[in-house]
Amino acid sequence: MITESAEAFQARVAKHAALADPARLRIVDLLTLGDLSPMELQAELGMPSNLLSHHLRTLEGAGLATRHRSEADRRRSYVRLAAGALEGLAPGAEHGARRVLFVCTRNSARSQLAAALWMQISNIPSTSAGTHPADRMAQGAIDVARRHGVELGDLSPRRLDQVAHAEDFVVTVCDNAHEELAGLRSIHWSVPDPLRLNTDEAFEDAFTDISHRIDDLSPRLHAA
């Protein structure tokens, strides 16, 4: 009989112990949708900063959450669910959506890739837009999509106010767009901008990150 290693068992015990606290379970529930800054978590939970810091340290120690600095405002950080953190424990479908709208600043790479990947696995329509759209899609995005057999279509970058509908389920995939649209009701994925390095590896990393996040989100949405 194959048994779980002692190390793996202890890691699982640590996760269950961390999730046994109602506040930490609520934080993880929020992180299953997208990334949040500590300030955003504090506002959502109505929790003092010192108590939130304690809970975040516990979640990080249990391998459930990680954090990194914002590319836009380096004083800000984002907390995200660690890869594979909730295997076998993820919540079921909870949110209805008529359309999923992916937003970044230039609408030239991350949001276009996200919309295309979403259409491959969900019957809920998707589209994308930018707060300050570029003239054309980034060549790196076109190349990585082609390498993975993903059809991007021939949509040029478009402005958010020309695309958005009131009933859209909005996902920002760019720190700059998320922080610029602070009043917009949305979830956020803090995906590093591949154009900063503009290498094949950077676009592959962004593609992989977005693909994993879409795989995690899609079972939680149902067509409204």
C-alpha positions, 0 to 999 in steps of 0.5 A: 500500500502506498502511503503519504510521506510524513512531510506531505502529511505535515504540510496537509495538517498545516493547511487544515490548521490554517483553514480552521480559523474563520478569518483565514478561511474567508481570506482564502475564499477571497484569494480563490478569485484573485489577488488582493493587497493587504489594504484591500483585504483589511477593508473587505474583512473589517480587520485591524492591520496587526491581526491581518498580518498575523493571519497572512503570516500563518497562511504563508507559513502553511503554503497557502498564500504568497505575496509580491510587490506591485509593478505600479506602486512599489510600496504596495504588495499583492497576496495571491493563492499559492499554486496548488494550495487548495487541490481537492478543496476548492469551492464549487461554482458560486458566481453567475456571469453573462460575459467575462471582461479581461482588462489591462492597460494596453489591451495588447497582451495579457487581456487578449490572451486571457479572453482567448484562453477563456473561450477555449474552456467556457461557454460564457462569452469573454472579451478584453479591453484596455484603459489606455489601448495600444495601436496593435497587439504585442508581437510576443502575445501573437507568437506565444498564442501561436506556439500554443495553438490559441486563436487570438483573432484579429481584434485591435486593442479597444478602450474599456469604455467602448467595450464594458457592459454593466453586467460584465464579470470584470477581471483586471490582469494588470496592476496599473489597470487595477489601481487606476480603476480602484472604484470598479467592482472586479477581481484582480490577477497580478500578472507581471507585464511580459512587455517589460522584458519583451522576451519569449520566456516572459510571454510564456510565463504570462501565458502559463500564469493566466492559463492556470488562473483561468482553469481555477476560475472557470469552474466557479462561474456559471452562465447567468 
